[in-house]
Amino acid sequence: MAARERVIAAGVELVDGGKGVRFTVESGGRGLPAFAIRYEGRVHAYLNVCAHQELELDWLPAEFFDADGALLVCAAHGAVYEADTGRCAGGPCTGGGLVKLAVREREDGTVVVEA
């Protein structure tokens, strides 16, 4: 394990287009909300902060996807984001996007984020 990696989940916890895993990352001496999801077989992680307003996205704890499991949705005002890139795909986030975090799934199945 690299010195700055932190385990955030077991890979089996993340189902394609399903519930995510919430965690925090440290920045400037404070903890920021973040989440990881699986989309098309790959794990992706983002700060849990909408590009439109600084609100957390999940409509229920760790629920980030739309009904089709294709786009990430901000529950507060309907901004939608591409699950694999975090780019705005519609709504009031036009021109913005989610802040992507460095994350990977190890061979042993654990998911780690660069802390």
C-alpha positions in Angstrom: 0.0 0.0 0.0 1.3 3.5 -0.9 1.9 5.7 2.1 -1.0 8.0 1.2 -3.7 5.5 0.3 -6.6 4.8 2.5 -9.1 1.8 2.3 -12.6 3.1 1.9 -14.6 0.0 1.0 -14.6 -3.6 0.0 -15.2 -3.8 -3.8 -18.2 -6.1 -3.3 -20.0 -3.2 -1.6 -20.2 -1.3 -4.8 -22.7 -2.6 -7.4 -22.8 -1.2 -10.9 -25.3 1.7 -10.9 -26.2 1.0 -7.2 -25.6 2.4 -3.8 -22.3 4.1 -3.2 -20.0 4.4 -0.2 -19.6 7.7 1.7 -16.3 8.7 3.2 -14.3 11.9 4.0 -11.1 13.3 2.7 -8.9 15.8 4.5 -8.2 19.1 2.8 -6.8 22.2 4.5 -7.2 20.7 7.9 -10.9 19.8 7.5 -12.8 16.7 6.5 -14.7 17.0 3.2 -17.6 14.7 2.3 -16.9 12.3 -0.6 -18.3 9.1 -2.2 -17.4 6.2 -4.4 -19.6 4.4 -6.9 -19.2 1.6 -9.5 -20.2 2.4 -13.1 -19.6 0.1 -16.0 -17.4 -2.1 -13.9 -15.1 0.6 -12.7 -14.9 2.4 -9.4 -15.1 6.2 -9.4 -14.9 8.7 -6.5 -15.8 12.3 -6.1 -16.2 15.0 -3.5 -19.8 14.9 -2.4 -20.4 18.6 -3.4 -22.7 19.7 -6.2 -21.1 22.0 -8.8 -24.2 24.2 -8.7 -24.4 24.8 -5.0 -22.3 23.4 -2.2 -24.8 20.8 -1.2 -24.3 17.0 -0.9 -25.8 15.0 -3.8 -27.3 11.9 -2.3 -31.1 11.8 -2.0 -30.9 9.1 0.7 -27.6 8.2 2.4 -25.2 6.8 -0.3 -27.9 7.0 -3.1 -26.4 8.9 -6.0 -27.7 7.4 -9.2 -30.9 8.1 -11.2 -33.5 5.4 -11.5 -31.6 3.9 -14.5 -28.3 3.7 -12.7 -26.7 5.8 -15.5 -26.3 9.4 -14.2 -25.5 10.9 -10.8 -28.2 13.2 -9.6 -28.2 16.1 -7.1 -31.2 15.6 -4.9 -31.5 19.3 -4.0 -32.1 20.7 -7.5 -31.8 18.0 -10.1 -28.3 18.6 -11.6 -27.1 15.5 -13.3 -23.5 14.3 -13.9 -21.8 11.6 -15.9 -20.9 8.8 -13.6 -17.5 8.1 -15.1 -16.2 11.6 -15.5 -18.3 13.8 -13.2 -19.0 16.2 -16.0 -22.4 18.1 -15.9 -24.9 16.3 -18.1 -27.8 18.6 -17.5 -29.6 20.9 -15.2 -28.2 23.9 -13.2 -24.6 22.6 -13.2 -24.0 23.7 -16.8 -20.3 24.2 -17.4 -19.4 22.6 -14.0 -18.6 19.2 -12.8 -17.8 17.1 -9.7 -14.3 17.0 -8.3 -12.9 13.6 -9.2 -10.7 11.8 -6.7 -7.9 9.3 -7.3 -9.3 5.9 -6.4 -8.5 2.3 -7.4 -9.6 -1.2 -6.7 -6.8 -3.5 -5.6 -6.4 -7.1 -6.7 -7.6 -8.2 -3.3 -10.9 -6.4 -3.9 -10.4 -3.4 -1.5 -11.1 0.1 -2.8 -8.5 2.7 -1.8 -8.5 6.5 -2.3 -5.4 8.7 -2.3 -5.7 10.6 1.0 
